Amino acid sequence: RPSSPGTDAMTKARARAADDEGDEHSSPSDPVLACLGPVRPAPRELHCSPTAADGTPACKLFMRGKACRSDCAYAHDPPSLRQPCWTYARYGVCPRDVAREKNPEATPCWFPHNPASAASPEKRPHLALQCELGVADRVARRCRDLLGEDAVVDAARLNLARAADCLIFVRSGAMDDRTIGGTNDGSDGGVFSAARALARDPHLMATLKRAYCVSVDGVDPADAHGAGSISVTGDSRESLLRAVSAAVPELLRGVAARTRGGGGGAQKKMLVKARCFPRWAAPATYAGIEPSTDDARLFEPTAKHATHVLDVVCARNRATLTLWPAEAVERKTSETREDVDEDDTSKKKRHGDDDDDAKKALVSRLGSSTVLPYPTVPPRRVATLEYLVAQHCERVKEARAEKKPMCRAYFKLEEAADRARLPISAEWKCVDVGAAPGGWTQWISDRLVSATEEDREENAHSECGGVWAVDPGNLELSPFPANVTHVQKKAELAVADGSVPRNDVSLLVCDANGSPELVTNILLEAKPALRRGAFLVTTFKNFCRGYVEWRRQMAEARKRFKREGFEETAFFHSFANCAQEFTYVARFTGNVGDESVE
């Protein structure tokens, strides 16, 4: 249904937290991501009754590039004097350009597509993250969590479709006096800092499709490999591609000249691998990489074992061309303990080289592939720029695929536990309410087994915990874990008759399909099972009569939990959540007036 005149209300509600919303219509309040919102059609009068800058009716034949009468009374303004394209100005994409991709003979847009202006130094991005449009707001929020509130500086979309890819442009400031991703790296910002901070979240890495370098800030200027970045513009896609094709060899020659001018040995030929967004920029880029006779000794294209990577990112008729050395390592401002302790053996391991024997041994000992860890981020003197920007993301996806959990819900609890830093130990007694088919029960069971193995190395007599899976339905766990007890009844009955431990549960979770109000009622019925200091993890899904009602129930549920003695530790839209689903994490601090010791 079209929105009311004069409003920018979204045509479909989106799942965002209450603090992230602009108004009751869920219009995005973030101006950086405004171009990623639902697309509204341009006002009809712009195409039916176009006017010149002075308000005079414009000649449609002239705007289409066709001849008109010599005595035509309508305005004949050139494209540069016409008002900018309405759709392009708001979304960075014009439907006429999309149509011309399929049919080059289609009529071009009547209105100018002015290229985006160059970013100021404090807003210049370091990385461009490619992801699906439906998770763009989650990616942006997580980047701000890891890099700071000013980290997201721009966004761009591939086309006007609802299920398309987009780019989130992020930057990393000076990081000397702040924490990156939970660890102080002593870094001076730039591409390395941004890539390293984001790489520490495997769930973010698994969500991204690709990361592009759009800057060489942080790359050591004395690096013998050489690096460089330039930007070109065009007033149309065709002119932009011509500019890209001409700029690519210019950039390669410039980097080669600076490297040769640095002295020290013979000139090495650059083996260049290109990556482009969007794909329509690839032919012009490849044409520019093909060396002429004079350039053959300086560079040549390659698909493997590249010494340099050329990232070409086009958005709003501006293309950023960045050539960066694949084997460059981060410039250190201070020596850290992980740098000092690094040896050749751990280098190989940290670079993600598969140790199949170790993986098989771990799976055999713990009995499940879901316990396989995600690859760790190598220390600064080991991790190359290519690993941080390109390879680590792919290795995380491979590790995620190897886990093979029973269902996607497994990753919801995994991400919630990582984000909230749940300190799960071997002796924890846990209750999963609405457990069927068993994804969350499987995750808790695996973590208790892993924690038990670690504790036994230190204490052979450590107590073992367990999981009470409460659900009248059947669990689809095969083989059925030894530390899981299936209680086939409703939660309130299980607590009342002692089927689950009382005052001794350390973790209460629920991923039931119900409204926030219903889920809250169920969990509060199970509150007598909790010990003081226990953790609560649940999801709020839109099983309500409309989006506004769902948001109201979420807000009320959070207030109710607070009144009942729960201290909220996290409330976020995880990457594993559905579009209208949020994850809530809290800690039980005790009932009002309860002074019992934890």
N, C-alpha and C positions, 0 to 999 in steps of 0.2 A: 504494500500500500504506500503510495507516495506520501512524503512528509508534508506538513502544512507549509503554506507559503511563508517565506521569511525565517524559517527555522532550519537548523542543520541536524535535526534529530536523526539518529541512526535508524535504518530500516530493519535491523535485527539486533536484538540485545546481545551484548557480549559479556563474558564472565570476567569481571574485575572486582577487586575489593572496593568496599564503600569509600575508602579514602582516595581511591584512584579515579572516582567518577566525577564528571563535570556537573551533572544534574540528574533529575529523575529519569530522563530519557537515555541515560548512559552514553551521552556524547563524550568522546575522549577529551580529557582536560589537558593532555600532554600535547603541546603544539608541535613537538618534534615528530610525533607519530601521527599527526593529523592526516598526512597524505595516505596513510594505510587504512583509513576508515572506510566504511561502506560507500560505494560510489553513487552519487546522485547525478541524474541527467542534467545537462546544461539547460538553462532557460530557453524555451522554444523560440522566443523572439530574436535571440542572437543569430539563429540560422534562417528564420523565416523573414525577419525584417532587420537585417544588419544596417548599422549606421556608421557614418564617418566620425572622426574625432569631434567635429563641430555639430553633430546631430543630424546632418543631412543624410537621407537614405542612400545607401551604397549600391552600386551596380553589381548585381550578382554574376552577370556574364563576365565582367572584368575580374571579379574575385576568383572565378573558376579558371581564369587564364584564357578565356575565349574573347573573340572580337565582338564589339557592340557597335551601335550606330554612331556616326561622327557627331551627331547633335544630341547625344544622350545627356539627359539632365541630371542623372544621378552622379554621386561622388565616385571618383576613381583614385582613391588613396592607395599608395604602394603598401606592401605588407608591413614595412617598418613603422608606418603611421597608424595602423589599425590597433584596436585594443587587443591585448593578449588573449590567447585561447583560454576560455573559461575552465575547461576540464584539465588542460595541461597545467595551468597555474595552480590548481588545487591538488592534483594527484601526480604530476610529473609525467603523465602519459596521456596521449590523445587517441581517441578511438579511430581517427582517420589513419594514424600511423599503424595501429594494429591491423586495420583493414588492408593497408598497403603491404603488410608482410605476406598476406595470402595472395593479393593481387596487385602487383606493382603498377598496374595501369589505373588503379582506383584514384579518385580525385583527392588531391592533398588537402590538408586543412586550410581554410581561408585565412586563419588568424596566425600571427607570429608565435613561435615557440622560443621565447627568450632563454638563453642558457643560464644555468644557475651561476650566481656570482661566486668568486673564490672565497673560501672560508678564511676568517681572520686567524692569526697564529694560535690564539688561545682556544679556537674552535676547530682547528685542523685535525681530522681523524687520523688514527694510526691503522685501524683495521676495519674492514667491511665484512660483516657476518651475514652469510646467506642462509635463510631459513624460510619455512612456510609462513604464509601470511597469518594463518590462524594461531601461531605461537609467537608472533612478533612482539606483542606486549609483554609476554612472559620472558622472552629473551632480553628485552630492554630492561625490565625490572631486575633481572638477575645480574646483568652487566653493571647496573647502578649499585647493586649490593656489593659486588666484588671490586669495582673500580672507583666508586664514588658517585654522588648524585649528578655530577656534571659530565659523566662519562659518555652518555649517549648524545651525540651532537647533530645527527641527521638520520634520515631514512629515505628509502626509495623503493618503488614497487616495479615489478617486471611488466605487468600489464594491468588491465582493469578487471580481470576475473577475480572471483571470490576465493578460488582455490589456486593461488599462484604463489610464486616465490617473491621474496623481497630482500632488501638489504638494510641492516642496522649498522650505522657508522659509529664507532666508539674510539675513544682516546684515553690514554693514561697520562696523568700529570706526573709531576715530580713525586717520587715515592720514598724519599729518604726518611721522612718523619712520620710515615703512616704504614699501616699494615695492608698487605696485598693478599687477598684470599686467605687470611688467617695467619700469614707468616710474614715477618719483616724481612724483605730481601735485600735491603740496602741498595736498591737500584735507583737509577736517575730517570726513570720513566721511559717513554718511547714504545716502539713496536714490541721489543722483548718483554717489557713489563706488562703490557696489555695482554699479550699472548700467554705469558706464564700465569697471570692471575686467573684468566678465564679457563685455562687448561686444568686447573685444580678442581673444577666441578665436572665430574664425568657425566652427569645428567644433562648439563648444558652442551657438552661436547657431543653427546649422542643425539641431541636435537638439531644441531647445526648441520647444514649440508656442506658448507665450505667456508673458509676464512680467506680473505684477500688482504695483502698488504697495500695500503694506499699512502704510505709514508716510509721514509727510511730514518726517521728520528730514532736515535738510540743505537744505530749501527755505527760502529767505530769508523770515523772518516779515514783512519790510517789503515783500515783493512785492505789487504792486497787484492782482494777479490773485486772490490769496487761496487758501488750502488748509486742509484739516482732515481729521481721522480720528476715528472713534468705533467702539465695539465693542458689540454686543448679543448676548444669549444667549436660549435657549429650552430647555424640557425635552423638546421634540419638534420634528420638522421643521415642522409646522403652526404651532406657536407661534413658532418662529424666523422664519418667513416673515412672520408678522404683525408681529413686532418690526422686521424689516428695512423693511417697507412704511411703518411709522410713523417710523422713524429717518431715512429718506432725505430727506424734506422738512425735517426738523429740522436735519440737517447742512447742507443747501443754504441754509436761512435763516440759520443761524449764520455761515457763511462770508460770505454777502452782507452781513450786518450788520457783521462785522469789517472788511470791505473798505470799506463805506460810512463806517464810523467812522474809518477812517484818513485821511479828508479828501482833498482834491485832485481836484476835477472832479466831473462828474456820474456817477451810478451806471450802470455798464454791465451789461446783461443777460448772465447766464451761459448759454452754449450747452453743454449737458451731453451727453456720450456715455457710455453705461454698458457695462461689461464684467463678466461674472459667471462665477464658478465655484462650484458646478456650474451647469449650464444651468437646473436647476429653480428657481434663485434669480432668474432673469430676469423672470418675470411680476410678482413682488412688487416688484422694483426699478423696472421701468418704470412700475408703478402709482404708486410714490412720486415719480417724476420728473414725472409729469403735474401741472402747476401748477394750483392753485386760482385763483379770480379775484384774490385778494389777492397771490398769488405770481407771477402772469403777468409782472409787470414785473421780477421778480428772476431767473427762470431758465426755461428751456424745453428739452425734449429735442431732440437732433439726431443725425444719423448722419454728417455731414460738417462739416468746418471748425469743430470744437468748440473752445471756449475752455477747457473743463475736461473731465476724464475722471473718471468715478466707477467705481472698482473695488470690487466686492463679492465677498469671498472667504469661503465658508462651510466650516467644518471642525469636526467634533465639537460640533455645536449651538452654535457661536459664530461670529458673522458680523462681519467687519471691513470697515467702509465707509470708503473713502479717496477724498477729492475732491482732485485735484491739477491745477494749471494746466498746460495743454499747452505753452504758450510760455515757461514759466519756464526760466531758464538757471542754471548752477551758480554759487554764491557762491564767489569766489576768496579764498584766504588769502594767495596770493603770485602774482606775475606770472611766467609761464613764457615761454620763447623762442617756443614755438608760438603763444602768445596774441599776442605782439608782432608776429610776422611775418604774421599772418593778414590778408588783404585781401578785398575783395568777390569777386574772381574765385575764390579758393580756397574761400571760404565756400560758393559754389554747388557747387563740385566736391565738397567734403567732406560736404555735406548729401546726397550721393548722387544729384544730378541727373544723369540719363543723358546721356553725351556719346557719341552713336551714332557720330559720325565718328571719334572717337579710338579707339573699340573696334574699328571696322572696319579702321582703319589698323593697329592692333596685330595683329589676327588675320591681316591680309594680309601683314604683314612677317614674322611668326613662323610662319605656316602652320598654326595650330591655335587653336581657341577655348578649349582647356584652359588657356592661358596667361593668360586674363583674370584680373585680380586681384580679391580681395574688397574691398568698400568699407571705407575707413578710418574710424576714429572721429574725429569733429570735435573741435576743441579746446573748452575749457570755455566761452568766451564766445560760442561759435557753436552748440553742440549744445543743443537744447531737451530738456526732460524727456521729451516725447512721442517724440522721435527715439531717445533712448537706451533707453527702456523698450519701445517698440512698433515703431517704424519700422525701426531698424537690423537687428533680427532678420529682418524680412521682406526687406530688401534683400540680406542675406547669402544667404538661401534663393534669391532670384532669381539672384544671381551664381553660385551653385553649380549651378543648373539650366542656366545658359548655358554652362558648361564642357563639358558633353556628352562625358565620357570614354567609353572603350569598355566599361568595366565598373566595378562598385562598388569593386573592389580598389584602383583608382587613389587613392581618398580615404584608404585605410589608410596608404599611404606618404606622402601629402601631410601627413596629421596627424602621423605619426611624425617627419617632417622638421621640422615647425613646433615640435613639443613639445621635440624634442632639439636644435633650432637647428643643423641641419646646414649648414655653410658651403660649399655647393656652388659651385665655380668652373668656368670654361669649359674648363680643361685636364684636368679629372678623367676618368680612365678607370674605368668602372663595369661590374660584372658582376651580372647578374640570373640567379640559379640557379632552375630550374623556372619559366621566364619565361612559358610559354604560359598563357592566350591573349595576354598582353602588357600588362596594366594597369599593372604597376610599370615595365615597360620604357618605356611611353608617358610616364609621369610623369618619369622620369629624362631621357628624350630632350627633353621640353619644357623642363625646367630647364636643361639644357646649352645649348639654343638661346637661351634667355633670357639666361643668363650670358654667352654668346658675344657677343650683341648689345650688352650693357652694356660688356664688355671692349673691344670694337672702337671704342667711342666714346672710350676712353682710350688704347688701344694697337692700332694697325691690324695689328700682326704677332703678335697673341696666338695661342697654340696652341689648337687645338680638341680637345676630348675626344670620347668616344664610349661606347656601351653595347654590351657583348657579352651577348646574350640566349642563355643556355645551356638548351636543352630539346629533347629528341628530337621533341616535338610541333610543330605548326604555330602560328605567330603570326598573329593576326587583325588586324594593324595595316593600315589602309588610309586614306590612302596610306602606304607603308612608309617610315619616316624614313631620311634619308640617313646619320645618325650612329649607326645601329643595325646590328650584325653578328649574324646569327642563326647560332649554333653548334648544330647538330642532333646533339648527343651528350650523354652524361652528364657531370656536372661533373668527376668525378675523371679521366675520359679527356681532357676539354678542357684541364685544367691540365697533365696529364702530357705531352701531345703539343704543347703550345705554342699551342693554338687561342685562348687568352686571354693577355693580357700577364702576365708573371711579375715579381713584386716591384715592380709599378707600378700596382696597382689601388687607387683611393682610396675606393671604395664597393662593398661586397658586400651584396646583398640577396637574400632568399628568402621567397616566399610559397607554398611547395609544400604540397600536401595530404599531410601525413604526421605521424607522432607527433613530439614534441619530440626523442626519442632519434634517430630517423631523420634529421630535419632537421639536428641537431647533427653527426652523422657526415658528412653531405654537405658541410656548410659547412667543417668542419675539414679535409676533403680538399682544399678550395679555398684553404686558408690560404696556401700558397706563392705565390699570386698577389698577396697583399696587401703594400703597402708599410707601413712603420711609421707609425702615425698614421691609418691608414685606418679608415673607419666600417663597422660591420656592423649591418644592420637585418633582422630576421626575425620571423615570427609563430610562436607555439606553439599548435597546434590540438589538439583532443581527438580524435585518431585512435588512441585507446588503449582498452583494455578497462576502461572505467569511469572515473568522475570522479577518484577517489582516485589511481589509477595515473597519470592525466594530470598531476595536481598533483605527484606524486612525480617524474615525468620532467622537468617544468619546473624544479623545484628542482635536480635533478641536472645538467640542461643548463647552468644558470647557473653552477654550480660548475665544470663542465668548461671552459666558456669562460674563466673566471677563471684556471684552471690553465694554459690554453693561451695566456695573454698578452693577454686581452681585458678591458678595464676597463668595467664596466657604467655607462652614463650614464642610461638610462631603462628602466623596466619597468612597463607600464601597460595597462589595458583601454581601448582607444580607442573612440570613438563609432562608428567604421566597422567595428570588429571584430564577429565573431559573439558569441553569448552565451558560448561556451566557447572563447575565443581571446584570447591576450595578445600584445602587441607588445614585442619586446626590442630595445634599441639599445645598442651597445657600441663602444668604440674600441680598435683593435689597438695595444698598446704595445710589442710585440715579444716574442720568445720569452725564456724565463728565461735570463739570462746574455748576452743579445744587447745590446751596447752601441752598435749602429750608430746613426748620426745620422738623425733623421727627414727 
